[in-house]
Amino acid sequence: MRERRKKQAAEGELGKSKSTTDHEIIKGWVEERGGRPATVARTGTEREPGVLRIDFPGYGRGQSLEPISWDDFFKKFDEKHLAFLYQDRTSSGEVSRFCKFVSQDTLKRKLAA
């Protein structure tokens, strides 16, 4: 494990953010950290999930989150043309739970700049 961290540090990977739209990568990253798909309470309707979030039990954000299925989560994720911005490890080498959802268009503009 230490050798891997040293290699990542040498390659400049620690603390860097990545982005993806791949459902399997997102689901794997979230589940490896004990997270689950959720929506912010009272932001959706009976037919559509509200604002998407990842719920990490024990790491409350002060928001009332409601669990949703991965199918509902990814349906909204795709409909809204979102990308998942995430970090594997912090700059000190610890497992990171940093993630957020961004517009694919916004991400493309930032990468092009």
Kinemage of the C-alpha trace (Angstrom):
@kinemage 1
@onewidth
@group {chain A} dominant
@subgroup {mainchain}
@vectorlist {calphas} color= white
{ca met a 1} P 0.000 0.000 0.000
{ca arg a 2} L 2.777 2.444 0.881
{ca glu a 3} L 4.556 1.643 -2.350
{ca arg a 4} L 1.382 2.439 -4.274
{ca arg a 5} L 1.022 5.781 -2.450
{ca lys a 6} L 4.649 6.597 -3.163
{ca lys a 7} L 4.116 5.771 -6.828
{ca gln a 8} L 0.956 7.898 -6.950
{ca ala a 9} L 2.742 10.770 -5.210
{ca ala a 10} L 5.642 10.496 -7.636
{ca glu a 11} L 3.218 10.529 -10.540
{ca gly a 12} L 1.376 13.536 -9.083
{ca glu a 13} L -1.942 11.704 -8.626
{ca leu a 14} L -2.559 12.351 -4.920
{ca gly a 15} L -5.096 15.081 -4.296
{ca lys a 16} L -6.027 15.418 -7.970
{ca ser a 17} L -9.615 15.353 -9.146
{ca lys a 18} L -10.875 13.212 -11.998
{ca ser a 19} L -14.144 13.209 -13.871
{ca thr a 20} L -16.258 10.500 -15.464
{ca thr a 21} L -19.701 9.740 -16.808
{ca asp a 22} L -19.162 5.957 -16.616
{ca his a 23} L -21.865 4.446 -14.415
{ca glu a 24} L -19.746 1.486 -13.277
{ca ile a 25} L -16.841 3.703 -12.219
{ca ile a 26} L -19.188 5.987 -10.282
{ca lys a 27} L -21.027 3.141 -8.591
{ca gly a 28} L -17.790 1.360 -7.689
{ca trp a 29} L -16.170 4.512 -6.289
{ca val a 30} L -19.237 5.324 -4.169
{ca glu a 31} L -19.745 1.794 -2.849
{ca glu a 32} L -16.040 1.349 -2.021
{ca arg a 33} L -16.471 4.299 0.364
{ca gly a 34} L -19.713 3.039 1.904
{ca gly a 35} L -21.861 5.569 0.049
{ca arg a 36} L -25.214 5.245 -1.625
{ca pro a 37} L -27.199 7.281 -4.141
{ca ala a 38} L -29.559 9.847 -2.683
{ca thr a 39} L -31.601 12.905 -3.444
{ca val a 40} L -32.138 16.029 -1.376
{ca ala a 41} L -35.533 15.775 0.325
{ca arg a 42} L -38.340 17.905 -1.072
{ca thr a 43} L -36.469 18.765 -4.285
{ca gly a 44} L -38.122 16.156 -6.486
{ca thr a 45} L -41.559 14.959 -7.447
{ca glu a 46} L -43.263 11.579 -7.404
{ca arg a 47} L -42.024 10.996 -10.947
{ca glu a 48} L -38.526 12.451 -10.783
{ca pro a 49} L -35.703 12.406 -8.241
{ca gly a 50} L -34.649 15.781 -6.958
{ca val a 51} L -31.130 17.139 -6.553
{ca leu a 52} L -28.644 14.264 -6.691
{ca arg a 53} L -26.218 13.592 -3.871
{ca ile a 54} L -24.105 10.776 -2.531
{ca asp a 55} L -24.925 9.854 1.044
{ca phe a 56} L -21.966 8.743 3.138
{ca pro a 57} L -23.481 7.585 6.447
{ca gly a 58} L -21.670 9.236 9.335
{ca tyr a 59} L -20.532 12.146 7.162
{ca gly a 60} L -23.710 14.248 7.336
{ca arg a 61} L -23.994 17.401 5.306
{ca gly a 62} L -26.816 18.861 7.351
{ca gln a 63} L -29.212 18.078 4.512
{ca ser a 64} L -32.114 15.697 4.659
{ca leu a 65} L -31.210 13.023 2.120
{ca glu a 66} L -33.501 10.315 0.818
{ca pro a 67} L -32.075 7.114 -0.674
{ca ile a 68} L -32.882 6.317 -4.306
{ca ser a 69} L -32.078 3.375 -6.557
{ca trp a 70} L -29.029 3.375 -8.786
{ca asp a 71} L -31.396 3.111 -11.774
{ca asp a 72} L -33.259 6.308 -10.795
{ca phe a 73} L -29.986 7.999 -9.934
{ca phe a 74} L -28.365 7.269 -13.301
{ca lys a 75} L -31.525 8.096 -15.242
{ca lys a 76} L -31.491 11.628 -13.825
{ca phe a 77} L -27.682 11.821 -14.085
{ca asp a 78} L -27.893 11.096 -17.824
{ca glu a 79} L -30.959 13.286 -18.453
{ca lys a 80} L -29.211 16.272 -16.870
{ca his a 81} L -25.957 15.593 -18.782
{ca leu a 82} L -23.930 15.489 -15.607
{ca ala a 83} L -20.359 14.424 -14.996
{ca phe a 84} L -19.013 13.040 -11.731
{ca leu a 85} L -16.028 14.947 -10.362
{ca tyr a 86} L -14.183 12.905 -7.745
{ca gln a 87} L -10.900 12.318 -5.970
{ca asp a 88} L -9.413 8.896 -5.163
{ca arg a 89} L -6.929 10.044 -2.530
{ca thr a 90} L -6.293 13.230 -0.599
{ca ser a 91} L -2.962 14.994 -0.973
{ca ser a 92} L -1.813 13.165 2.190
{ca gly a 93} L -2.697 9.778 0.656
{ca glu a 94} L -5.883 9.071 2.593
{ca val a 95} L -9.026 7.716 0.919
{ca ser a 96} L -11.045 10.696 -0.285
{ca arg a 97} L -14.824 11.100 -0.272
{ca phe a 98} L -14.687 14.303 -2.298
{ca cys a 99} L -17.181 14.245 -5.128
{ca lys a 100} L -19.629 16.534 -6.843
{ca phe a 101} L -21.820 16.670 -9.898
{ca val a 102} L -21.092 19.152 -12.645
{ca ser a 103} L -22.579 19.881 -16.018
{ca gln a 104} L -20.720 18.110 -18.827
{ca asp a 105} L -20.832 21.367 -20.801
{ca thr a 106} L -19.271 23.330 -17.944
{ca leu a 107} L -16.578 20.712 -17.519
{ca lys a 108} L -15.758 20.763 -21.239
{ca arg a 109} L -15.444 24.559 -21.206
{ca lys a 110} L -13.095 24.479 -18.204
{ca leu a 111} L -10.944 21.784 -19.781
{ca ala a 112} L -10.755 23.710 -23.053
{ca ala a 113} L -9.660 26.932 -21.339
